[in-house]
């Protein structure tokens, strides 16, 4: 579910293009936009605090066989939430799971992993190592 939520809508649509058409489905919850409170932790003891709110879109579908797929995605993209919920449902079908993993989840996960590595490389290139020089004086 995290891979589907973190994928951009365009990447998710491209990954789903070669799949067989989705089976008939009903909406348990049409894509809807709402807010979620984001909590943070601070200090040595990790005391929680309310950082602020973020926009979230959620969706839930039920396939004709009763399989339920759900999705929560950051932002206001209803189509992204719909695609993610359908993919979640299709991943639960034994006849579609392997193809969904090979064609959708694995490529998206690899792209997301590479993106994280690239961001890490860029951040590492700007790293500054600070050190403290000890002077030979004795403090009194």
C-alpha positions as CSV (number, residue, x, y, z in Angstrom):
1,X,0.0,0.0,0.0
2,X,2.9,2.4,0.7
3,X,4.3,1.9,-2.8
4,X,0.9,2.7,-4.3
5,X,0.4,5.7,-2.0
6,X,3.9,7.1,-2.7
7,X,3.8,6.6,-6.5
8,X,2.7,9.6,-8.5
9,X,-0.6,9.3,-10.4
10,X,1.1,9.4,-13.8
11,X,3.5,6.6,-12.8
12,X,0.7,4.5,-11.4
13,X,-1.4,4.9,-14.6
14,X,1.6,4.0,-16.8
15,X,2.3,0.9,-14.7
16,X,-1.4,-0.2,-15.0
17,X,-1.7,0.3,-18.7
18,X,-0.8,-3.2,-19.8
19,X,-3.0,-4.9,-17.3
20,X,-6.3,-6.6,-18.2
21,X,-9.3,-4.4,-17.5
22,X,-10.3,-4.1,-13.9
23,X,-13.3,-6.3,-12.9
24,X,-16.6,-4.7,-12.1
25,X,-16.5,-3.0,-8.7
26,X,-18.7,-1.0,-6.4
27,X,-17.7,2.0,-4.4
28,X,-17.7,1.5,-0.6
29,X,-16.3,5.0,-0.4
30,X,-15.9,7.2,-3.5
31,X,-12.6,9.2,-3.5
32,X,-13.0,12.0,-1.0
33,X,-10.6,14.7,0.2
34,X,-10.2,15.4,3.9
35,X,-7.6,16.4,6.5
36,X,-5.4,14.3,8.8
37,X,-3.5,15.6,11.8
38,X,0.2,15.0,11.5
39,X,2.0,14.3,14.8
40,X,5.7,14.7,15.5
41,X,8.0,13.9,18.3
42,X,10.5,16.2,19.9
43,X,13.1,16.1,22.6
44,X,15.0,13.2,24.1
45,X,11.9,11.4,25.4
46,X,10.0,11.7,22.1
47,X,7.1,13.7,23.5
48,X,4.4,13.9,20.9
49,X,3.0,17.1,19.6
50,X,0.6,18.1,16.8
51,X,2.7,19.3,13.9
52,X,-0.2,20.4,11.7
53,X,-2.8,19.1,9.3
54,X,-2.3,17.7,5.8
55,X,-4.7,17.0,3.0
56,X,-5.5,13.3,2.4
57,X,-7.7,11.5,-0.2
58,X,-9.2,8.2,0.6
59,X,-11.1,5.6,-1.4
60,X,-12.5,2.1,-0.9
61,X,-13.8,-0.3,-3.6
62,X,-15.4,-3.8,-3.5
63,X,-14.9,-6.1,-6.5
64,X,-17.7,-8.3,-7.7
65,X,-16.3,-11.3,-5.7
66,X,-16.3,-9.3,-2.4
67,X,-12.6,-8.4,-2.3
68,X,-12.1,-5.0,-0.8
69,X,-9.4,-2.5,-1.7
70,X,-8.6,0.7,0.2
71,X,-6.2,3.6,-0.3
72,X,-5.1,6.7,1.5
73,X,-2.9,9.1,-0.5
74,X,-1.4,12.5,0.4
75,X,-2.9,15.4,-1.4
76,X,-6.1,16.0,-3.4
77,X,-5.7,13.6,-6.3
78,X,-9.0,11.5,-6.4
79,X,-7.8,9.5,-9.5
80,X,-4.7,8.5,-7.6
81,X,-6.7,7.2,-4.7
82,X,-9.1,5.3,-7.0
83,X,-6.2,3.6,-8.8
84,X,-4.5,2.7,-5.6
85,X,-7.6,1.2,-4.1
86,X,-8.3,-0.8,-7.3
87,X,-4.6,-2.1,-7.3
88,X,-5.0,-3.0,-3.6
89,X,-8.0,-5.1,-4.4
90,X,-6.4,-6.7,-7.4
91,X,-3.3,-7.6,-5.4
92,X,-5.5,-9.8,-3.2
93,X,-6.8,-11.9,-6.1
94,X,-4.6,-15.1,-6.4
95,X,-4.9,-15.0,-10.2
96,X,-3.7,-11.4,-10.5
97,X,-1.3,-11.0,-7.6
98,X,1.9,-12.2,-9.4
99,X,1.3,-10.0,-12.5
100,X,0.4,-7.0,-10.3
101,X,3.6,-7.4,-8.3
102,X,5.8,-7.9,-11.5
103,X,4.2,-5.1,-13.6
104,X,3.1,-2.5,-11.0
105,X,4.5,-2.9,-7.5
106,X,8.1,-4.0,-8.2
107,X,8.8,-1.4,-10.9
108,X,7.3,1.4,-8.8
109,X,9.2,0.3,-5.7
110,X,12.4,0.2,-7.6
111,X,11.9,3.7,-9.0
112,X,11.0,5.0,-5.5
113,X,14.1,3.3,-4.1
114,X,16.3,4.8,-6.8
115,X,14.8,8.3,-6.2
116,X,15.6,8.0,-2.4
117,X,19.2,6.9,-3.3
118,X,19.6,9.9,-5.7
119,X,18.3,12.3,-3.0
120,X,20.7,10.8,-0.6
121,X,23.6,11.2,-3.0
122,X,22.7,14.8,-3.6
123,X,22.4,15.5,0.2
124,X,25.7,13.7,0.8
125,X,27.5,15.9,-1.7
126,X,26.6,19.0,0.3
127,X,27.6,17.4,3.6
128,X,30.0,19.5,5.7
129,X,32.2,17.8,8.3
130,X,32.8,19.9,11.3
131,X,35.5,19.2,13.8
132,X,36.7,20.8,17.0
133,X,40.3,21.8,17.3
134,X,41.7,21.4,20.8
135,X,44.0,24.2,21.8
136,X,46.9,23.3,24.1
137,X,45.6,25.6,26.9
138,X,44.4,24.5,30.3
139,X,41.2,26.2,31.3
140,X,41.1,27.5,34.8
